[in-house]
């Protein structure tokens, strides 16, 4: 008997402990892990006009965005790509809106402004998004592309928008780009380990009896057990705490200098070239700008590398007659930036270098509107 207890006792108590932990997690409010990095001080706002989204983040919302443009039928569309700076408002009030909404309303008589923005979006993802929407919206007249130095440390295409690559038109547009053949080849070869490296092929596989049984039991447990249904939440919380532990151990803060990851930087610059080539091919005017940055404290950039980056993209833009380049780094005053939740195990709040308050969104909107006022709108239309 003692032998049996010695063998199964620890296992039994481990199972009970795990179930109690999972039950506690299940009772917690639903957590949007895509919003965790924003912190509680930042609120995501995706503008709606006449019951239809004009600003989206998820692939599932593309049909609504596209149908909205077609139903409004204004004939001239502005597509604004971006990261969370475009959809997050620091210390937001109930009726606060983003720069996207403000520009949409101001230019509505002449243009239909819509936007997509992903957290930490890289330029490779912007290239894929443009290729997809360019096919779906044949009236894009202006493309707005913010350039965020920190996001050039990101690479690859996130899972949510990878399926856009399966669209034959997207594949065709990307494969015909002359500026970034290696990048495009890599994007498609990473899409699926069994793919041909061009477009993901549908591969039919036979499910074994074990596969079918596991799937059946999974579905039963999902429907009938709140603990089982909370597996993803537990996994997310675990990795969130691991992320915070890493930042605490290595003393990583928002002000920690971020080194350039050269292969990723190069891939994103190639993607930016692809964006400019694709727009130039179809006579789309491009407004590209250095994104606003908090400058009342030292930014988390190596200043020499940051300056080199700005010069490089400025020169790239100057090579295309349809591209205008602007440096909006300092357009949002210090008082319109805020704080965010800590990304370590400490309790203190941290400086937010990316997200600003509603008056900051107004400043950005004003700057974009001024750009359009300086352009010959007749030529754009």
Secondary structure, DSSP 8 states (H G I E B T S, - for coil): -HHHHHHHHHHHHHHHHHHHHHHHHHTS----HHHHTT-TTEEE---EETTEESEE-SGGGHHHHHHHHHHH--S-EEEEEE-GGGTEEET--TT---HHHHHHHHTTTT-EEEEEE-TT--HHHHHHHHHHHHHH-TTEEEEEEEE-GGGGG--S--HHHHGGGGSHHHHHHHHT-SS-HHHHHHHHHTT-TTS-SSS---------HHHHHHHHHHHHHHHH-TTGGGHHHHHHHHHHHHHHHHHHHTT--TTS-B---HHHHHHHHHHHHHHHHHHHHTT-EEEEEE-----SS--SB-HHHHHHHHHHHHHHHHT-TTEEEEE-TT-S-GGGEEEE--SSSS-S-EEEEEEE-HHHHHHHHHHHHHHHHHS-HHHH-
